[in-house]
């Protein structure tokens, strides 16, 4: 499933209860980190594994997605072998 806004992401996660969410942290309508926090606060069971995706990586920048609740921080282009759930 693909969602193109924070609102669509939250509706999809709440309705589908996926095991994995790959979330672009540079959403056009909201800060992706806020969306991760909202995913984590959804009722209804365990939260999915969240892979936060961004354009650039730095040692300092990698902490921000993890602080927001991402299980892993990925950079574009994505090496899918890094995801182990």
CORSULLIN-V504349 format. One record per residue. N is the residue number from 1. SS is DSSP state (alpha for helix, beta for strand, coil for the rest). PSI is psi in whole degrees, 0 to 359 (NA if undefined). BURIAL is I if it has 9 or more other C-alpha atoms within 8 Angstrom, else O. Layout:
BEGIN
n ss psi burial
N SS PSI BURIAL
N SS PSI BURIAL
END
This chain:
BEGIN
n ss psi burial
1 coil 145 O
2 coil 135 O
3 coil 139 O
4 coil 6 O
5 coil 164 I
6 alpha 318 I
7 alpha 317 O
8 alpha 322 I
9 alpha 311 I
10 alpha 320 I
11 alpha 316 O
12 alpha 315 I
13 alpha 318 I
14 alpha 322 I
15 alpha 322 O
16 alpha 333 O
17 coil 59 I
18 coil 160 O
19 coil 333 O
20 beta 135 O
21 beta 123 I
22 beta 111 O
23 beta 119 I
24 beta 119 I
25 coil 352 I
26 coil 51 O
27 coil 148 I
28 coil 332 O
29 coil 344 O
30 coil 161 I
31 coil 126 I
32 alpha 330 I
33 alpha 322 I
34 alpha 322 I
35 alpha 321 I
36 alpha 314 I
37 alpha 321 I
38 alpha 324 I
39 alpha 315 I
40 alpha 335 O
41 coil 359 O
42 coil 138 O
43 coil 167 O
44 coil 25 O
45 coil 188 O
46 coil 144 O
47 coil 152 I
48 coil 164 I
49 beta 125 I
50 beta 120 I
51 beta 114 I
52 beta 129 I
53 beta 133 I
54 beta 170 I
55 coil 325 O
56 coil 153 O
57 coil 140 O
58 coil 158 O
59 alpha 319 O
60 alpha 319 O
61 alpha 333 O
62 alpha 333 I
63 alpha 327 O
64 alpha 313 I
65 alpha 321 I
66 alpha 322 I
67 alpha 329 O
68 alpha 348 I
69 coil 5 I
70 coil 143 I
71 coil 332 I
72 beta 151 I
73 beta 122 I
74 beta 151 I
75 beta 153 I
76 coil 137 O
77 coil 148 O
78 coil 134 O
79 coil 98 O
80 alpha 345 O
81 alpha 348 O
82 alpha 346 O
83 coil 117 O
84 coil 108 O
85 coil NA O
END
